[in-house]
């Protein structure tokens, strides 16, 4: 189900849509997987990391999702782990 995380290929990740991605993370595992995939794309750009880290709701939600939903979806868990890895390598 690697395709599920790429179901919205046409959509370009945007920091301006971050609140929408966070909202989607509450809409079930598949929606959360797609939303975390978009956040993962954003986290690959070092210029975005400060803004992503400043969003406390996002950081807390990623941790909770990994703990509660990570076992249900390998794609979701991998997306979140990569985002958290990007966060860990960021130094202000």
C-alpha positions in Angstrom: 0.0 0.0 0.0 2.9 2.3 -0.8 0.5 3.8 -3.3 -1.8 5.1 -0.6 0.8 7.6 0.6 1.1 8.8 -3.0 -2.5 8.9 -3.9 -2.4 12.7 -4.0 0.6 13.0 -6.3 -0.9 16.0 -8.1 -1.0 18.0 -4.8 2.2 19.9 -4.2 3.3 20.1 -0.5 2.9 23.6 0.9 3.6 25.1 4.3 0.5 27.2 3.7 -1.6 24.0 3.9 0.0 22.7 7.1 -3.1 23.3 9.1 -5.1 21.2 6.5 -2.5 18.4 6.8 -2.8 18.4 10.6 -6.6 18.3 10.3 -6.4 15.3 7.9 -4.3 13.4 10.4 -7.5 13.0 12.5 -9.5 11.5 9.6 -8.3 7.9 9.9 -5.2 6.0 9.0 -5.3 6.4 5.3 -5.9 10.2 5.5 -3.2 10.4 8.1 -0.8 8.5 5.9 -1.4 10.9 3.0 -1.1 14.0 5.3 2.1 12.8 6.9 3.5 12.1 3.4 2.9 15.8 2.6 4.6 16.8 5.8 7.5 14.5 5.0 8.0 16.2 1.6 8.0 19.6 3.5 10.5 18.3 6.0 13.0 17.3 3.3 13.6 21.0 2.7 15.8 22.4 5.6 14.2 25.8 5.1 10.8 24.4 6.3 12.0 22.7 9.4 11.8 25.7 11.7 8.2 26.4 10.7 7.3 22.7 11.1 8.9 22.5 14.5 7.2 25.7 15.7 3.9 23.9 15.1 3.4 22.3 18.5 0.1 20.7 17.5 1.9 19.0 14.6 4.8 17.7 16.7 2.5 16.3 19.4 0.2 14.7 16.9 3.0 13.0 15.1 4.2 11.4 18.3 0.7 10.3 19.3 -0.1 8.9 15.8 3.1 6.9 15.8 2.2 5.4 19.1 -1.4 4.8 18.5 -1.6 4.1 14.7 1.9 3.2 13.8 1.3 -0.6 14.1 -1.8 -0.4 11.8 0.1 1.1 8.8 3.8 0.7 7.9 3.6 3.6 5.5 2.2 5.9 8.2 4.9 4.8 10.7 7.7 5.3 8.1 6.4 8.8 7.1 6.3 9.9 10.8 9.7 8.4 11.6 11.3 10.2 8.6 9.8 13.5 9.7 11.0 13.0 13.3 14.4 12.1 11.9 14.5 15.3 9.9 13.5 17.2 13.1 16.3 15.6 15.1 18.9 16.6 12.6 17.8 20.2 12.7 19.7 22.6 14.8 18.7 26.3 15.2 
